[in-house]
């Protein structure tokens, strides 16, 4: 398994991987979590996919997408400020150019339960995605990640040793309780979450160049 960073100018050449990503998002957010998201034959997509984000994908050796996240500069527009401002104590997000928003994070939970680290109960794909997000953020000049998630995922972050700093109180949205927060993108956090088998997105022989999201 490795992390691939897909920049807008790579959407066409990576179209098969992105198609898998949209289908995975539909399976996780609508079918498993029962979120109120728009589903089409192409999977789950929203207006933030039109803003040319960078996608991080966890891909197996047989080119199966088993995890994904969407990254956009937090200076805007962002899902957190536009769609979920009620999660922000101030009602708005004040972000600098060193902050990136991560959204639509998910992993394929139908995978065999390979653990990411000795003694950890977290799935390899989850920790691989965490490490990839941190590594990509640092490589592209970001030192902080902002996100909206739910209490269940906040607990997963805590268990991984990557605790989130809340930006407001939890709020019931649909059938879940959501919360917004920030996460550090630094070497210490990367080393805490990184599984032993992690293959760097900047590694030798990588086919997808890391590019700036700004």
Secondary structure, DSSP 8 states (H G I E B T S, - for coil): -EEEEE-GGGTTTTHHHHHHHHHHHHIIIIIIT-----EETTEE--GGGGG--EEEEEE-TT--EEEEEEEEETTS--HHHHH-GGGSTTSS----TTEEEEEEEEE-TTS---BSSTT--SBHHHHHHHHHHHHHHHHTT--EEEEEEEHHHHHHHHHHT---EESS--EEETTEEEEEEEEE-SHHHHHHH--TT---TT-TT-SS------
